[in-house]
Amino acid sequence: MVLPKKLAQLMKENGFNFVELAKRSGVSKSTIHGWTTGRKVQDLSELKRVATILKVPIHELVFGEPDPFEAKSQEFLKELFTGDVRVTVHRIERIRSK
């Protein structure tokens, strides 16, 4: 896992220190500092909040590279939806609950 190095790099690129990133993400400064030193166990919900602020996917934050399965999904969708897509709605009904 390359989280300590990747997190430090992204903080530097975005101009964040521990205090600023903690304020914006809602994750404690000591937790973020622990991640950069490799001593703190990661909580997925906290990682997600930090990744959101740093504008990277969690997989990239933790492993230092894009998720290979996500890339394959995007390729599949591009192949599936090439060209124009036409959507029509023939009938919309409102169902009232009893």
C-alpha positions as CSV (number, residue, x, y, z in Angstrom):
1,M,0.0,0.0,0.0
2,V,1.4,3.4,-1.0
3,L,-1.1,5.5,1.0
4,P,1.5,7.5,3.0
5,K,3.4,8.6,-0.1
6,K,0.4,9.2,-2.2
7,L,-1.5,11.2,0.5
8,A,1.6,13.4,1.1
9,Q,1.9,14.0,-2.7
10,L,-1.7,14.9,-3.1
11,M,-1.7,17.2,-0.1
12,K,1.3,19.0,-1.5
13,E,-0.2,19.3,-5.0
14,N,-3.5,20.7,-3.6
15,G,-1.7,23.0,-1.1
16,F,-3.2,21.4,2.0
17,N,-1.6,20.9,5.3
18,F,-2.9,18.5,8.0
19,V,-5.1,21.1,9.6
20,E,-6.7,22.3,6.3
21,L,-7.4,18.8,5.0
22,A,-8.8,17.8,8.4
23,K,-11.2,20.8,8.4
24,R,-12.4,20.2,4.9
25,S,-12.8,16.4,5.2
26,G,-14.1,16.2,8.7
27,V,-11.4,13.6,9.5
28,S,-9.2,14.4,12.5
29,K,-5.7,15.8,12.0
30,S,-4.2,13.0,14.0
31,T,-5.8,10.4,11.8
32,I,-4.5,12.0,8.6
33,H,-1.1,12.4,10.2
34,G,-1.2,8.7,11.2
35,W,-2.0,7.7,7.6
36,T,1.0,9.6,6.3
37,T,3.3,7.8,8.7
38,G,1.7,4.4,8.0
39,R,0.8,3.9,11.7
40,K,-2.9,4.4,11.6
41,V,-5.4,1.8,10.4
42,Q,-7.7,3.3,7.7
43,D,-11.4,3.7,8.1
44,L,-13.1,3.4,4.7
45,S,-15.6,6.2,5.3
46,E,-12.8,8.5,6.4
47,L,-10.7,7.6,3.4
48,K,-13.6,8.3,1.1
49,R,-14.1,11.8,2.6
50,V,-10.4,12.6,2.2
51,A,-10.3,11.2,-1.3
52,T,-13.3,13.4,-2.2
53,I,-11.6,16.5,-1.0
54,L,-8.4,15.6,-2.9
55,K,-10.5,14.7,-6.0
56,V,-9.2,11.2,-6.5
57,P,-10.8,7.8,-6.3
58,I,-10.1,5.8,-3.1
59,H,-8.3,3.1,-5.0
60,E,-5.9,5.6,-6.4
61,L,-5.3,7.2,-3.0
62,V,-4.6,3.8,-1.4
63,F,-2.7,2.0,-4.2
64,G,-1.3,5.0,-6.2
65,E,-3.0,4.0,-9.5
66,P,-6.4,4.0,-11.1
67,D,-8.7,1.0,-10.4
68,P,-8.1,-1.4,-13.3
69,F,-11.7,-2.8,-13.1
70,E,-13.2,0.7,-13.3
71,A,-11.2,1.4,-16.5
72,K,-12.6,-1.8,-18.0
73,S,-16.1,-0.8,-17.1
74,Q,-15.7,2.5,-18.8
75,E,-14.4,0.8,-21.9
76,F,-17.3,-1.5,-21.9
77,L,-19.8,1.4,-21.6
78,K,-18.1,3.3,-24.4
79,E,-18.5,0.2,-26.7
80,L,-22.0,-0.4,-25.6
81,F,-23.2,3.2,-26.1
82,T,-21.4,4.3,-29.3
83,G,-23.4,6.5,-31.6
84,D,-26.6,8.3,-30.8
85,V,-29.0,7.0,-28.2
86,R,-32.7,7.8,-28.6
87,V,-35.0,7.6,-25.6
88,T,-38.7,7.9,-25.8
89,V,-41.4,7.9,-23.2
90,H,-44.7,6.5,-24.3
91,R,-46.7,6.7,-21.1
92,I,-46.2,7.9,-17.6
93,E,-48.6,6.8,-14.9
94,R,-49.0,7.9,-11.4
95,I,-49.8,5.1,-9.1
96,R,-51.5,6.1,-5.9
97,S,-50.8,4.2,-2.8
98,K,-53.7,3.0,-0.8
